[in-house]
Every structure is written in structure tokens, then in C-alpha cells.
Amino acid sequence: MVFRVEAYQNRFLSPGQRRVDAILGITALEDVGARLPPDATERNELVVGFIVDKSGSMNGARLDAAKDAVVQALRILDERASFFVVAFDGAAQVVVPPTRATEAARAQAAEAIRVLFAGGGTAMSSALSQARLLFAAFPDAIRYAVFLTDGKNESEPRGSVAAELTRDLGLFECDCWGVGTDWKVGEVQEIARALLGRAQIVPEAAGIAAAFEGALLRARAKTLKDVRLRLWTPLGAELAFVKMVNPTLDDLTSRTEVKGPQLREIFTGAWGAGETRDFHLAVDVDVKAARAAGDEMLVVRPSMVFSTWADTAWHEQEERSPEGRVFASWTADEVLSSRIDRQVAHYTGQGELAAAIQTGLELRERGDVAQATQHLGRAVQLAHGSGAAETSKRLAQVVEVLDAANGTVRLKKQVAKAAAMELELESTTTKRSRRR
């Protein structure tokens, strides 16, 4: 086994109750490399794509810093990895085609990158499309991209990025950064969420190099490719929703792939040794199957599916874990049925916290001081109650906290734009609940 899957839930329902909630805690074991066939790890080629904005607003320190960051990041790759560089303004340009990361290739790439100059508009879908075409030449590799922009997507029709992302799903993963404060959080988050990555802010150009370096170190640690969470439900039970709740919040319901009448799969990308993710599942039991007191049924059987190399070919491997199964047990004992599992409660609270922050910031931007104060006050209260110290610190940059326990706050009149953007971005980053 290379994955540990554990279910956390209150399995007891009152007679006639239909909804079952559970948290699946999934961990790739620390010694995952030793548990795979030797050829599997050797065959795990990494391909990295750098997608860099070179529009007119990048002129000067930002583009210079971005070029330096790419050149420095290339030094992290060894000769088993490949890379390419795409730059974009109103259109995409392949600056460095896919190549092995040899010392000579890195030096040649540095020369091509150094001569880039800024100018033109911003068309993000053209860059993503070009990256997709380049990644397509490596169907068996772990494919990862870093995306950097400093502006709004103003040089193409609305909906172009969303349409492109439907073609990119499952083909590569992408982390995104916005440099400065003139870009739209929602636009960059849309790309990151669809491509299983994170959107982050780099307030100053000098921080781009560290962001790229950290991203490539994480990508290089990936061991398992094409990992999917497979969920089987019996007749009489239907998956209502599935959300990733750690390390970030993301509703994955619309991305579930139907594999059969009772089978759903969710693509989760590549995993590294020791990596953990938590998922919130909700299952509705058909009213005809909602049992009387004393009855019990299995409502979800999860398994982890991934690709591994053996006998000169890639094969699908599936692991089932008895500890990950989710049950429903009907009882007349109200004390049992009224309990809320601690893990479910924790992540439900994290979701409420994120919603309060995002709504509050949106209302603040509109000038609705009273409603913004109410929502951000609730966010302060939730963050204080859950011990989310980092979120509390970020909230304090936007509001003056008068009473954290009761959520009494006052909006600050002068707020650094970068602080508000960082709070919005980080609101979906969660703190993992301690396991019992």
C-alpha cells in the first residue's frame, strides 16, 4: 500500500434521516518510493513549463526579475527532467521549446530568455493553449507549469480562458502568481483551481525568484502520477457533493467523472511522499433506503487509483482501504444521532470562514461598510475560535479588531491593496485538523 485513507464521520442517523457527511483523510506514505517497483520511480519524468507575462506593464524591473527567476529555477532541474518556456502578451511565443535540462540546454535557454522584451496586451488563454500543445508530447510524464502575470486579461474575449481550461483539465498542473496589485484575483484563481494549483501574490518583483524556486522543489518531489480518488456508492445512495478541504478549499463536484452507474472518479494530479489531502463527502440515501433504527449500510467505498510502471508499460493500480469506508447506522438514540464529528465540524467552520472573508472583502470593495463590517467581524470571530493565527493576522491588516471573541471590528480606512488581495487568496488555504 502506498496510500493511507481514513474516514471521519458520525455514522449514526435518526430514522428517516438521509444525509451522511464524512471527511476522508488521505496520505501518501513517506516511504512511497520504496513501495513502488524500481522502474516506476525511474520512469517518472518531470516536465516543467514556464508561462511568463511579457505585456507592456511588465516592462522594467518585473520582466527582468521574471527572466532571472526562470534562469535560476532551471538550475534546480537535473538531466532527467525537461522544460520549456512560453512568453505571452496579446499572443503566445515559444521562447524555449521542450528540451532536456542538460547544462548546455540550460545555458542556451538563458540566452533566449535574456533577450525577451515587454510590449503589447495580455491574452492568457493563448499562453495556456500553447503550453497544452507542448505538454501533449509527454503523455507519460508528470507535467507541471508555473504561470506569472501582472495584469488583467484584457486582450481576448471574455470566456476564452474558461474555454481553454476545459481542454487543459487533467493534462497538466499549474501554480499561479500575480506580481504587484494590478491583476484580478478571480482571473488567476480560475486558472489555478482548474489546474489543481494555488494562486498567490508576489507584491514585489524581487520575490519572483523565491516563488519559482519553491515551486520547482515541490514539483521535483512528486512521485505518483495521475492519481485519482475513486468513489463507489451502492444502489440507494448518491454522492451529493465532494470538496477538497485541505490544503485548500475547492468544490470538486462538477469535476467528478462518471465511470459507471455507481462509480465516480476525481482527478487529483501528482502526489509526493508524505503529502496529505482531506476531502469532504456528502451522500444522500434514497428515502426508500433510509432505514429504521438498528439498520446499517455501506454508503461509500473509496479507493486510490494511480499509474505505475511494470513489465515495460504503464498500468493502472487501485488500492482499497477498509479504514476509508463510510457507513450509515440508524438509531433511535438522539444522543448518538445528534453528534457532529469533530473533523466535519472543523472543515465546515473553515468553509464558513472563507465565505465570510470573501463576502466581506467584496462588500468592502463596493462601499457597503455596514455589511462588510458584519461579515469581516464574523470572520475574525471564526478565526479566533478556531485558532487560525495566520488568518487572524491577515484580517487585522484590513480591520481594527475591538473584540475578537465576539467579532466586533471596525473597517480600516487605509488598507494596502496587497494586504486585501493576500487575505482573499489565503482565505481558501486551510489548517489541517489534528487527528484523534
Secondary structure as a PSIPRED ss2 file (coil, helix, strand):
# PSIPRED VFORMAT (PSIPRED V4.0)

   1 M C   1.000  0.000  0.000
   2 V C   1.000  0.000  0.000
   3 F E   0.000  0.000  1.000
   4 R E   0.000  0.000  1.000
   5 V E   0.000  0.000  1.000
   6 E E   0.000  0.000  1.000
   7 A E   0.000  0.000  1.000
   8 Y E   0.000  0.000  1.000
   9 Q E   0.000  0.000  1.000
  10 N C   1.000  0.000  0.000
  11 R C   1.000  0.000  0.000
  12 F E   0.000  0.000  1.000
  13 L E   0.000  0.000  1.000
  14 S C   1.000  0.000  0.000
  15 P C   1.000  0.000  0.000
  16 G C   1.000  0.000  0.000
  17 Q C   1.000  0.000  0.000
  18 R C   1.000  0.000  0.000
  19 R E   0.000  0.000  1.000
  20 V E   0.000  0.000  1.000
  21 D E   0.000  0.000  1.000
  22 A E   0.000  0.000  1.000
  23 I E   0.000  0.000  1.000
  24 L E   0.000  0.000  1.000
  25 G E   0.000  0.000  1.000
  26 I E   0.000  0.000  1.000
  27 T E   0.000  0.000  1.000
  28 A E   0.000  0.000  1.000
  29 L C   1.000  0.000  0.000
  30 E C   1.000  0.000  0.000
  31 D C   1.000  0.000  0.000
  32 V H   0.000  1.000  0.000
  33 G H   0.000  1.000  0.000
  34 A H   0.000  1.000  0.000
  35 R H   0.000  1.000  0.000
  36 L C   1.000  0.000  0.000
  37 P C   1.000  0.000  0.000
  38 P H   0.000  1.000  0.000
  39 D H   0.000  1.000  0.000
  40 A H   0.000  1.000  0.000
  41 T H   0.000  1.000  0.000
  42 E H   0.000  1.000  0.000
  43 R C   1.000  0.000  0.000
  44 N C   1.000  0.000  0.000
  45 E C   1.000  0.000  0.000
  46 L E   0.000  0.000  1.000
  47 V E   0.000  0.000  1.000
  48 V E   0.000  0.000  1.000
  49 G E   0.000  0.000  1.000
  50 F E   0.000  0.000  1.000
  51 I E   0.000  0.000  1.000
  52 V E   0.000  0.000  1.000
  53 D E   0.000  0.000  1.000
  54 K C   1.000  0.000  0.000
  55 S C   1.000  0.000  0.000
  56 G H   0.000  1.000  0.000
  57 S H   0.000  1.000  0.000
  58 M H   0.000  1.000  0.000
  59 N C   1.000  0.000  0.000
  60 G C   1.000  0.000  0.000
  61 A H   0.000  1.000  0.000
  62 R H   0.000  1.000  0.000
  63 L H   0.000  1.000  0.000
  64 D H   0.000  1.000  0.000
  65 A H   0.000  1.000  0.000
  66 A H   0.000  1.000  0.000
  67 K H   0.000  1.000  0.000
  68 D H   0.000  1.000  0.000
  69 A H   0.000  1.000  0.000
  70 V H   0.000  1.000  0.000
  71 V H   0.000  1.000  0.000
  72 Q H   0.000  1.000  0.000
  73 A H   0.000  1.000  0.000
  74 L H   0.000  1.000  0.000
  75 R C   1.000  0.000  0.000
  76 I C   1.000  0.000  0.000
  77 L C   1.000  0.000  0.000
  78 D C   1.000  0.000  0.000
  79 E C   1.000  0.000  0.000
  80 R C   1.000  0.000  0.000
  81 A C   1.000  0.000  0.000
  82 S E   0.000  0.000  1.000
  83 F E   0.000  0.000  1.000
  84 F E   0.000  0.000  1.000
  85 V E   0.000  0.000  1.000
  86 V E   0.000  0.000  1.000
  87 A E   0.000  0.000  1.000
  88 F E   0.000  0.000  1.000
  89 D C   1.000  0.000  0.000
  90 G C   1.000  0.000  0.000
  91 A C   1.000  0.000  0.000
  92 A E   0.000  0.000  1.000
  93 Q E   0.000  0.000  1.000
  94 V E   0.000  0.000  1.000
  95 V E   0.000  0.000  1.000
  96 V E   0.000  0.000  1.000
  97 P E   0.000  0.000  1.000
  98 P E   0.000  0.000  1.000
  99 T E   0.000  0.000  1.000
 100 R E   0.000  0.000  1.000
 101 A C   1.000  0.000  0.000
 102 T C   1.000  0.000  0.000
 103 E H   0.000  1.000  0.000
 104 A H   0.000  1.000  0.000
 105 A H   0.000  1.000  0.000
 106 R H   0.000  1.000  0.000
 107 A H   0.000  1.000  0.000
 108 Q H   0.000  1.000  0.000
 109 A H   0.000  1.000  0.000
 110 A H   0.000  1.000  0.000
 111 E H   0.000  1.000  0.000
 112 A H   0.000  1.000  0.000
 113 I H   0.000  1.000  0.000
 114 R H   0.000  1.000  0.000
 115 V C   1.000  0.000  0.000
 116 L C   1.000  0.000  0.000
 117 F C   1.000  0.000  0.000
 118 A C   1.000  0.000  0.000
 119 G C   1.000  0.000  0.000
 120 G C   1.000  0.000  0.000
 121 G C   1.000  0.000  0.000
 122 T C   1.000  0.000  0.000
 123 A C   1.000  0.000  0.000
 124 M H   0.000  1.000  0.000
 125 S H   0.000  1.000  0.000
 126 S H   0.000  1.000  0.000
 127 A H   0.000  1.000  0.000
 128 L H   0.000  1.000  0.000
 129 S H   0.000  1.000  0.000
 130 Q H   0.000  1.000  0.000
 131 A H   0.000  1.000  0.000
 132 R H   0.000  1.000  0.000
 133 L H   0.000  1.000  0.000
 134 L H   0.000  1.000  0.000
 135 F H   0.000  1.000  0.000
 136 A C   1.000  0.000  0.000
 137 A C   1.000  0.000  0.000
 138 F C   1.000  0.000  0.000
 139 P C   1.000  0.000  0.000
 140 D C   1.000  0.000  0.000
 141 A C   1.000  0.000  0.000
 142 I E   0.000  0.000  1.000
 143 R E   0.000  0.000  1.000
 144 Y E   0.000  0.000  1.000
 145 A E   0.000  0.000  1.000
 146 V E   0.000  0.000  1.000
 147 F E   0.000  0.000  1.000
 148 L E   0.000  0.000  1.000
 149 T E   0.000  0.000  1.000
 150 D C   1.000  0.000  0.000
 151 G C   1.000  0.000  0.000
 152 K C   1.000  0.000  0.000
 153 N C   1.000  0.000  0.000
 154 E C   1.000  0.000  0.000
 155 S C   1.000  0.000  0.000
 156 E C   1.000  0.000  0.000
 157 P C   1.000  0.000  0.000
 158 R C   1.000  0.000  0.000
 159 G C   1.000  0.000  0.000
 160 S H   0.000  1.000  0.000
 161 V H   0.000  1.000  0.000
 162 A H   0.000  1.000  0.000
 163 A H   0.000  1.000  0.000
 164 E H   0.000  1.000  0.000
 165 L H   0.000  1.000  0.000
 166 T H   0.000  1.000  0.000
 167 R H   0.000  1.000  0.000
 168 D H   0.000  1.000  0.000
 169 L C   1.000  0.000  0.000
 170 G C   1.000  0.000  0.000
 171 L C   1.000  0.000  0.000
 172 F C   1.000  0.000  0.000
 173 E E   0.000  0.000  1.000
 174 C E   0.000  0.000  1.000
 175 D E   0.000  0.000  1.000
 176 C E   0.000  0.000  1.000
 177 W E   0.000  0.000  1.000
 178 G E   0.000  0.000  1.000
 179 V E   0.000  0.000  1.000
 180 G C   1.000  0.000  0.000
 181 T C   1.000  0.000  0.000
 182 D C   1.000  0.000  0.000
 183 W C   1.000  0.000  0.000
 184 K C   1.000  0.000  0.000
 185 V H   0.000  1.000  0.000
 186 G H   0.000  1.000  0.000
 187 E H   0.000  1.000  0.000
 188 V H   0.000  1.000  0.000
 189 Q H   0.000  1.000  0.000
 190 E H   0.000  1.000  0.000
 191 I H   0.000  1.000  0.000
 192 A H   0.000  1.000  0.000
 193 R H   0.000  1.000  0.000
 194 A H   0.000  1.000  0.000
 195 L C   1.000  0.000  0.000
 196 L C   1.000  0.000  0.000
 197 G C   1.000  0.000  0.000
 198 R C   1.000  0.000  0.000
 199 A E   0.000  0.000  1.000
 200 Q E   0.000  0.000  1.000
 201 I E   0.000  0.000  1.000
 202 V E   0.000  0.000  1.000
 203 P C   1.000  0.000  0.000
 204 E C   1.000  0.000  0.000
 205 A H   0.000  1.000  0.000
 206 A H   0.000  1.000  0.000
 207 G H   0.000  1.000  0.000
 208 I H   0.000  1.000  0.000
 209 A H   0.000  1.000  0.000
 210 A H   0.000  1.000  0.000
 211 A H   0.000  1.000  0.000
 212 F H   0.000  1.000  0.000
 213 E H   0.000  1.000  0.000
 214 G H   0.000  1.000  0.000
 215 A H   0.000  1.000  0.000
 216 L H   0.000  1.000  0.000
 217 L H   0.000  1.000  0.000
 218 R H   0.000  1.000  0.000
 219 A H   0.000  1.000  0.000
 220 R H   0.000  1.000  0.000
 221 A C   1.000  0.000  0.000
 222 K E   0.000  0.000  1.000
 223 T E   0.000  0.000  1.000
 224 L E   0.000  0.000  1.000
 225 K E   0.000  0.000  1.000
 226 D E   0.000  0.000  1.000
 227 V E   0.000  0.000  1.000
 228 R E   0.000  0.000  1.000
 229 L E   0.000  0.000  1.000
 230 R E   0.000  0.000  1.000
 231 L E   0.000  0.000  1.000
 232 W E   0.000  0.000  1.000
 233 T C   1.000  0.000  0.000
 234 P C   1.000  0.000  0.000
 235 L C   1.000  0.000  0.000
 236 G C   1.000  0.000  0.000
 237 A E   0.000  0.000  1.000
 238 E E   0.000  0.000  1.000
 239 L E   0.000  0.000  1.000
 240 A E   0.000  0.000  1.000
 241 F E   0.000  0.000  1.000
 242 V E   0.000  0.000  1.000
 243 K E   0.000  0.000  1.000
 244 M E   0.000  0.000  1.000
 245 V E   0.000  0.000  1.000
 246 N E   0.000  0.000  1.000
 247 P C   1.000  0.000  0.000
 248 T E   0.000  0.000  1.000
 249 L C   1.000  0.000  0.000
 250 D E   0.000  0.000  1.000
 251 D E   0.000  0.000  1.000
 252 L C   1.000  0.000  0.000
 253 T H   0.000  1.000  0.000
 254 S H   0.000  1.000  0.000
 255 R H   0.000  1.000  0.000
 256 T C   1.000  0.000  0.000
 257 E E   0.000  0.000  1.000
 258 V E   0.000  0.000  1.000
 259 K E   0.000  0.000  1.000
 260 G E   0.000  0.000  1.000
 261 P C   1.000  0.000  0.000
 262 Q C   1.000  0.000  0.000
 263 L E   0.000  0.000  1.000
 264 R E   0.000  0.000  1.000
 265 E E   0.000  0.000  1.000
 266 I E   0.000  0.000  1.000
 267 F E   0.000  0.000  1.000
 268 T E   0.000  0.000  1.000
 269 G E   0.000  0.000  1.000
 270 A E   0.000  0.000  1.000
 271 W E   0.000  0.000  1.000
 272 G E   0.000  0.000  1.000
 273 A C   1.000  0.000  0.000
 274 G C   1.000  0.000  0.000
 275 E C   1.000  0.000  0.000
 276 T E   0.000  0.000  1.000
 277 R E   0.000  0.000  1.000
 278 D E   0.000  0.000  1.000
 279 F E   0.000  0.000  1.000
 280 H E   0.000  0.000  1.000
 281 L E   0.000  0.000  1.000
 282 A E   0.000  0.000  1.000
 283 V E   0.000  0.000  1.000
 284 D E   0.000  0.000  1.000
 285 V E   0.000  0.000  1.000
 286 D C   1.000  0.000  0.000
 287 V C   1.000  0.000  0.000
 288 K C   1.000  0.000  0.000
 289 A C   1.000  0.000  0.000
 290 A C   1.000  0.000  0.000
 291 R C   1.000  0.000  0.000
 292 A C   1.000  0.000  0.000
 293 A C   1.000  0.000  0.000
 294 G C   1.000  0.000  0.000
 295 D C   1.000  0.000  0.000
 296 E E   0.000  0.000  1.000
 297 M E   0.000  0.000  1.000
 298 L E   0.000  0.000  1.000
 299 V E   0.000  0.000  1.000
 300 V E   0.000  0.000  1.000
 301 R E   0.000  0.000  1.000
 302 P E   0.000  0.000  1.000
 303 S E   0.000  0.000  1.000
 304 M E   0.000  0.000  1.000
 305 V E   0.000  0.000  1.000
 306 F E   0.000  0.000  1.000
 307 S E   0.000  0.000  1.000
 308 T E   0.000  0.000  1.000
 309 W E   0.000  0.000  1.000
 310 A E   0.000  0.000  1.000
 311 D C   1.000  0.000  0.000
 312 T C   1.000  0.000  0.000
 313 A E   0.000  0.000  1.000
 314 W E   0.000  0.000  1.000
 315 H E   0.000  0.000  1.000
 316 E E   0.000  0.000  1.000
 317 Q E   0.000  0.000  1.000
 318 E E   0.000  0.000  1.000
 319 E E   0.000  0.000  1.000
 320 R E   0.000  0.000  1.000
 321 S C   1.000  0.000  0.000
 322 P H   0.000  1.000  0.000
 323 E H   0.000  1.000  0.000
 324 G H   0.000  1.000  0.000
 325 R C   1.000  0.000  0.000
 326 V E   0.000  0.000  1.000
 327 F E   0.000  0.000  1.000
 328 A E   0.000  0.000  1.000
 329 S E   0.000  0.000  1.000
 330 W E   0.000  0.000  1.000
 331 T C   1.000  0.000  0.000
 332 A C   1.000  0.000  0.000
 333 D C   1.000  0.000  0.000
 334 E H   0.000  1.000  0.000
 335 V H   0.000  1.000  0.000
 336 L H   0.000  1.000  0.000
 337 S H   0.000  1.000  0.000
 338 S C   1.000  0.000  0.000
 339 R C   1.000  0.000  0.000
 340 I C   1.000  0.000  0.000
 341 D C   1.000  0.000  0.000
 342 R H   0.000  1.000  0.000
 343 Q H   0.000  1.000  0.000
 344 V H   0.000  1.000  0.000
 345 A H   0.000  1.000  0.000
 346 H H   0.000  1.000  0.000
 347 Y H   0.000  1.000  0.000
 348 T H   0.000  1.000  0.000
 349 G H   0.000  1.000  0.000
 350 Q H   0.000  1.000  0.000
 351 G H   0.000  1.000  0.000
 352 E H   0.000  1.000  0.000
 353 L H   0.000  1.000  0.000
 354 A H   0.000  1.000  0.000
 355 A H   0.000  1.000  0.000
 356 A H   0.000  1.000  0.000
 357 I H   0.000  1.000  0.000
 358 Q H   0.000  1.000  0.000
 359 T H   0.000  1.000  0.000
 360 G H   0.000  1.000  0.000
 361 L H   0.000  1.000  0.000
 362 E H   0.000  1.000  0.000
 363 L H   0.000  1.000  0.000
 364 R H   0.000  1.000  0.000
 365 E H   0.000  1.000  0.000
 366 R H   0.000  1.000  0.000
 367 G C   1.000  0.000  0.000
 368 D C   1.000  0.000  0.000
 369 V H   0.000  1.000  0.000
 370 A H   0.000  1.000  0.000
 371 Q H   0.000  1.000  0.000
 372 A H   0.000  1.000  0.000
 373 T H   0.000  1.000  0.000
 374 Q H   0.000  1.000  0.000
 375 H H   0.000  1.000  0.000
 376 L H   0.000  1.000  0.000
 377 G H   0.000  1.000  0.000
 378 R H   0.000  1.000  0.000
 379 A H   0.000  1.000  0.000
 380 V H   0.000  1.000  0.000
 381 Q H   0.000  1.000  0.000
 382 L H   0.000  1.000  0.000
 383 A H   0.000  1.000  0.000
 384 H H   0.000  1.000  0.000
 385 G H   0.000  1.000  0.000
 386 S H   0.000  1.000  0.000
 387 G C   1.000  0.000  0.000
 388 A C   1.000  0.000  0.000
 389 A H   0.000  1.000  0.000
 390 E H   0.000  1.000  0.000
 391 T H   0.000  1.000  0.000
 392 S H   0.000  1.000  0.000
 393 K H   0.000  1.000  0.000
 394 R H   0.000  1.000  0.000
 395 L H   0.000  1.000  0.000
 396 A C   1.000  0.000  0.000
 397 Q C   1.000  0.000  0.000
 398 V C   1.000  0.000  0.000
 399 V E   0.000  0.000  1.000
 400 E E   0.000  0.000  1.000
 401 V E   0.000  0.000  1.000
 402 L E   0.000  0.000  1.000
 403 D E   0.000  0.000  1.000
 404 A C   1.000  0.000  0.000
 405 A C   1.000  0.000  0.000
 406 N C   1.000  0.000  0.000
 407 G C   1.000  0.000  0.000
 408 T E   0.000  0.000  1.000
 409 V E   0.000  0.000  1.000
 410 R E   0.000  0.000  1.000
 411 L E   0.000  0.000  1.000
 412 K C   1.000  0.000  0.000
 413 K C   1.000  0.000  0.000
 414 Q C   1.000  0.000  0.000
 415 V C   1.000  0.000  0.000
 416 A C   1.000  0.000  0.000
 417 K H   0.000  1.000  0.000
 418 A H   0.000  1.000  0.000
 419 A H   0.000  1.000  0.000
 420 A H   0.000  1.000  0.000
 421 M H   0.000  1.000  0.000
 422 E H   0.000  1.000  0.000
 423 L H   0.000  1.000  0.000
 424 E H   0.000  1.000  0.000
 425 L H   0.000  1.000  0.000
 426 E H   0.000  1.000  0.000
 427 S C   1.000  0.000  0.000
 428 T C   1.000  0.000  0.000
 429 T E   0.000  0.000  1.000
 430 T C   1.000  0.000  0.000
 431 K C   1.000  0.000  0.000
 432 R C   1.000  0.000  0.000
 433 S C   1.000  0.000  0.000
 434 R C   1.000  0.000  0.000
 435 R C   1.000  0.000  0.000
 436 R C   1.000  0.000  0.000
